[in-house]
Amino acid sequence: VPVLQTNNGPGLTGLMTIAAHLVKQAKKDQLLGSTAEEKAVVQQWLEYRVTRLGLDGGCSKEDTRIILKDLNVHLEDKVYLAGNIFTLADILMYYGLHPVMVDLTVQEKEKYLNVSRWFNHIQHYPGVRQDMSNVIFIKNRLYTNAH
């Protein structure tokens, strides 16, 4: 379980607690949502991230398939997890899914097209990917049909 030792007072425990604290410290409250509904949706995805993906992103092949399927359906008509705004939920879900996405074949990435679109967008969002590897989604054509 992650722990953040602060300068004043007791340490903070838990991924969501620490992340929300850091967002407030950075004065980036919009990452937690602007309206009551957005805040609730962000909280829901943060809980989903911790309960379904765990802290290290390690889960069974079957669980991974279910998560990708659920996310693919959810992201069908959305740019971000909370709708049309970039939030902490997108950042933490990106970090949780990175090891999964790295291991997917091109065909699997195409099967979960909405997740792939979202993931590729998030990994290129300024400041998100940092030192994590760039996941490739484009198939390069070796031969053309031109004669």
Residue pairs with C-beta under 8 A, 6 or more apart in sequence:
1 13
1 14
1 55
2 13
2 14
2 15
2 18
2 55
3 11
3 12
3 13
3 18
4 11
4 12
4 13
4 18
4 21
4 22
5 11
6 12
6 21
12 18
12 21
14 50
15 46
15 49
15 50
15 55
15 92
16 43
16 46
16 47
16 50
19 46
19 88
19 92
20 32
20 88
23 29
23 31
23 32
23 88
30 85
30 87
31 42
31 86
31 87
31 88
31 91
32 39
32 42
32 87
32 88
33 39
33 40
33 41
33 42
33 82
33 85
33 87
34 85
38 82
38 83
38 85
38 87
41 81
41 82
41 83
41 89
42 81
42 82
42 87
42 88
42 89
45 81
45 82
45 87
45 89
45 93
46 88
46 89
46 92
48 93
49 89
49 92
49 93
49 96
52 59
52 63
52 67
53 59
53 67
53 93
53 96
53 97
54 96
57 95
57 96
57 97
57 98
57 99
57 100
58 99
59 67
64 100
67 100
68 100
68 112
68 115
69 112
71 93
71 112
71 114
71 115
71 118
72 112
72 113
72 114
72 115
73 114
74 81
74 114
75 81
75 114
75 115
75 117
75 118
76 114
78 84
79 118
79 121
80 86
80 87
80 89
80 90
80 118
81 87
81 89
81 90
81 93
81 118
82 89
82 90
86 125
90 118
90 122
90 125
91 122
91 128
94 119
94 122
94 123
94 128
95 132
97 115
97 119
98 132
98 133
98 135
101 109
101 116
101 119
101 135
102 133
102 135
104 112
106 137
106 139
109 116
109 137
110 116
116 137
119 135
119 137
120 135
120 137
122 128
123 129
123 132
123 134
123 135
